[in-house]
Amino acid sequence: MCSPEPINCFPVLVNILSNSFLRLFNSTARLRVWSQLFYSGENADLKFYIFFGLFTYLMVLAAGLPPLFAMSNVEDYKVKSRSC
């Protein structure tokens, strides 16, 4: 019933329980549950926007980190602290 991957177990369990309750109440309806990725189709534009969005975020992050380390070193210099 359930594959070894835990992400597939919950939809299968919901399907079994829902259909069991429907049978208890003498309903002829049945539910079908499936799990698929949200973006199953290949979309080149989407990949382009995701790539450049993440690239831009990483560039801003990379530009902001070196001043943080420099300020720490300047503060250590001002208080004349030394490491052993």
N, C-alpha and C positions, 0 to 999 in steps of 0.2 A: 504493500500500500504506500509506503513512504520510502523515499530514497534516503541514502545516508546523509544528504545535505540538509541541515536543519531549516533552511529557508523554504524548502519545499514541503516540509511536514505540516506547517500550520494551515496552508490552503487545503491540503488533503483532509486534515482533521475537520476543518469547518465544513467541507463538502459532505463528509460522512455524517456528521452530526445534523446538519441541516436536512439532508435527505431522510435521515432516521425520524426526525420530528415531523416532517411532512407525511411520512408513511403512517406515523402514529395517529395523525389527525385525518386519515383517509383522503389525502389529497393526491391528485394525479400529476401535479406539477413536480418537476425535478430541477435541482440546481446543479450547475456545472461550474467548477472553479478551476482556473488555470493560472499559471504564473509565467510571465514573459518579461523580458527587459522592456523598459519604457521606450527606448529608441532602437527598435530592431532593424529599421531600415538604414541604409547608408545615406547620409546627408553630408555632402562635402562642405556646404556653407556653415552648417552647425559645427563641424569639426574645426573649421577655420576660425570662427568666433570664439570657441572655447579655447583653442590654442593661443590666440593672441590676447585674450582676456587674462589667461593665466600667466602668459609671458609678461604682460604689462604689470601685473600684480607682483611678480617676482622681481622685476627691475626696480620697482618702487621700494620693495623690501630690501633689496641689495644696496640701494642708494642710501637708505636710512640707517643701516647697521654700523658702518665704519665710524660715523660721528659719535655714536654711542660709546664705542671703545675708546675713541680719542678723548672724549670728555672724562671718562673714568681715569685715564692716564694723567690728564692735566690736573684733576682734583688730587690725585696721589702726589703729584709733584708739588702742589701748593701746600699740602700739609706735611710734606717731607717724610712720607711713609716709605718704608723699605720692605722688601720681601726677603726672607732668609734664603 
